[in-house]
Amino acid sequence: MREKVLYEYAVIRVLPRVDREEFINVGVIVYCQSEEFLRAEYSVDEDRLTSFAASSDLTEVRRHLDSVCRICSGSDDSGPIGKMSLGERFRWLTSPRSTVVQTSQVHTGLTLDPEETLEKLVSQLIR
């Protein structure tokens, strides 16, 4: 039987007006060093976001969220950040910033399957 392993995660949030500190959860990033796993998944409820902040630029928000996913996967178009180690990429993505797309503080847990845990967190926190 496999043992549970440590994982870390952060919730991806959209803050249409950073000065008001109001946000909508739109995604999750999960990092598991021992399983060499780093992945983000997001789902934007466009109606909810536009009712929350009518001036939101959905195209720009999706561009930023896609960038997070590309950095996690280390794809060729992820730039220099995508070339860093998984841990460095996770720390860079979860560092505090004052932008429309931010992450929560990092949380930890134990898992048998990081992929399954990502899906569970997205289901619980986003959808």
Secondary structure by P-SEA (a helix, b strand, c coil): cccbbbbbbbbbbbcccccccbbbbcbbbbbbccccccccccccaaaaaaaaccccaaaaaaaaaaaaaaaaaccccccccccccaaaaaaaaacccccccccccccccccccaaaaaaaaaaaccc
